[in-house]
């Protein structure tokens, strides 16, 4: 799969299928790799990538600091994730695309719609993160990492990230740059040698800035209320994907279409049909007739 440099950061990506472009911000929290669309939780069960790639050019990628993509130690906010997605569209010479986010990937979709509405044909929010429990657990993850840095130092962060092979969400001690540390020895060397007090300020600001509210993060409600972009909202219902976060998006997005279906009833057949129906309407094309067949091996990431 190709890797392109976007703003000096390597981005590992793939394109699947054919048709109008659909840029997909991966689920998985701080392990948002392109394969999570097929392997993680609800997405493995409903197989959206298999179905969507039969009608659309699905653009999937490892978010910066995850998988085989690179990273840079800086106070990352949602605009940084937007820049990666926009840079990928620019690289592929795509002027407008549908956007889809899963889990934490919904937040950069929100931010993208606010920053570049002229580039967005529609938005899909599949289980948006949010809720008080999600904010608290996110802050706790950063607090655990910062405590480990304070007690053990950055060289031990590098050792922990390499030893466990776990992403930040699975082991906070390895920090938000754990994947880059494992994949890039030069990065790991520079990371371990940086000023620890400066690093702690960067990481603390990153956690506070990304998870700054008890509902879906990513953009201010006043900005969302001004958007004129069709949006489909598929609610989750657990500690990380509070239904209240999805309802908040319904309230704030003027063209938001809330799919009021319980998680247990979000089957593969129903979910894929709803996604394709929404995208067809947003594209101005008739919905495809007939059964939606599983994708063949050539469409797998």
Buried (B, 14 or more C-beta within 10 A) or exposed (E): EEBBEBEEBBBBBBBBBEBBBBBBBBBBBBBBBBBBBBEBBBBBEBBBBBBBBBBBBBBBBBBBBBBBBBBBBEBBBBEBBBBBBBBBBEBBEBEEBBBBBBBBBBBBBBBBBBBBBEBBBBBBBBBBBBBBEBBEBBBEBBEBBBEBBEEEEBEBBBBBBBEBEBBBBEBBBBBBBBBBBBBBEEBBEEBBEEEBEEBBEBBBBBBEEBBEBBBBBBBEBEBBEEBEBBBBBBBBBBEBBBBBBBBBBBBBBEEBBBBEBEBEEBEBEEBBBBBBEBBBBBBEEEEBEEEBEEBEEEBEB
